Amino acid sequence: MNLHMLAELNDRIAGEVVVPGSPTYDQLRKVFNHAGSPAVIVRGQSTDDLVTALGFAREHHLAVSVRSGGHGLSGRATNNAGLVLDLSAFNQVELLDPEHHLVRIGAGARQIRVLLCYAGEDEDEAAASVAIKPLLQLGTVQSQAIQKKPYYPQFT
């Protein structure tokens, strides 16, 4: 990949553009079960960054992998010689309506943030409840730490 093209992309992105040789590249190119060698990793900070990165990938015929909360088992959140779109900055979790269990969850949110928002717990307690006491079923999360309230997220 041409350095001039990457510099141009970097100028158009508010977030971070990470390329081989960057200090964080080795850490960011990996998922927990696979290490890829993408040509570029874009850590978008806005939807404009995502649109710009996808346009760049289309223009330069790059394969695209999307990394959300980092919990995909398939290893497809990285690639070789393509573009990785890292959504970790989109990690907002907002409890909209506690009575109806209505939650807005960002694409980069991790389960622990969702449980923290829902339960109003501190991070250590929530981590313990996730690691030790969860009952996970399709669409339901229950734990003693959240008083055995069923958790049915509704996406808005």
N, C-alpha and C positions, 0 to 999 in steps of 0.2 A: 504494500500500500504506500502510495506516494505521500511524503511528509507534507507537501504543500496542501494536499486534499485534507489531511488530518488537521492541519493548522487552521484551514478554512472552517472545518466543522467545529473546532474548539472556539473559534471566534463567534460562532452562531449559537452556541449552547451556554446557558447560564449555569448549568450544573458542571460536573466534572467529566472530562474526556480522558480516558486512561488507555494507554497504548503499551505494547511490549517495551520494557525498559523503564517504565514509570515506577516509582517506589511502591505503589499499591497493586501493581498489575498481578504479581504472583498470587496474592491473597484473593483478589477479585475474580481471577479467571477460573477458580475452582468452585465446585459445589461439593457437598460432603462426600459424595461417592464417585466423583469424576473430575479430572483436571483437563480443561480444554485449552486451546491456544487461539483465542479470538484475535482478529486484527485490531479491534477497538471495543472498548466497553464505555457505554454512555450512562452516567449516573444522573439521570434527569431530575430537575428540580421543579418543572412545570409541564403542563400539557404541551406548551409550545416546544419545549425541549424534545419531548417524545415525537411530536410531528416532524420536527427538523431531523431527528436521528433516523426515523423511518424513511423519510424522503432521501436522505443520504444513502441509506442501505439500498433503496430501490434504484437510485441513480447509478450506484457503483456495483450493482448485482451481488450484494452481500447477503448471505444467509442471516436470518435474525433469530436470536434466542431471547426469551423474556425471562428475567429473574424477578420473581415477586417476593414472597416472604422467605424464600430459601428452604422450603420444605418439600419440594418435589422429589419423588423417588427415582424418576426416570433418568436423571442426569442431563436433561435437555435444556437446562437453564444456562448452559455454556455451549460453545461450539469451537470449531477450528476454522480460522481464516474468515470468520464472519463478524457480525456486530452483536454484542450482548447489550440488551436494554435493561439496566438495573433499576428497578422500581422501589428500592428500599427507602427512598425519601418519602414515598407516598404511604406512610405507615400510620396515618391518623385513624383513631377509633373514637367514635362519638356515640354515646348512649343517648338516643333521641327520645325514647319513651320507655322508661323502666317497667311500667305496668304491662305493656304489650311486647316487651323484649325487642324493641325496634332499635337496631344498631346500624350505623353507617361505618363501613370498614374499608379502609384504603387498600389498594392493590398490593402494597408492600408490607402490610401489617402481619405480624406474627401472632400465633395463637395466644401467647402469654399476654400481649397487649389487649387482646379482646377480653380475656378473662379478667384482667386487672380493671378494665373499664366497667365490665358488668358487675363484678363482685365488690368493687371499691376496696380491694385489698392492697397491701404493699407487695412489692415484687417478689420478695423472698417467700412470703406465705403462698402467693399464687403459684410460684414455681414448685413449691413442695406439693401443693394440691394437684398440679398437673402431673408431676413425676410419680407421686405415690398413690393418690386416691381417686383418679378419674374413672368415670364410667363413660366411655365413648361409644355412641351408636350413631347410625346415620341421622345427621341433623340434630343430635342431642348431646349436650355436655352437662354432666352433673358432677358435683364434688361436694364433700363435706364442708369445704372452705367457703362455698357459695350457698350454703344452707340447703343443699339438694334442690335448688330451684332449676327446673329445666331451662335450657338455653336454646331458643329457637331463633337464630338470627334471621332478620328480614332485610334484604338488601334493597337500598334505595338508589 
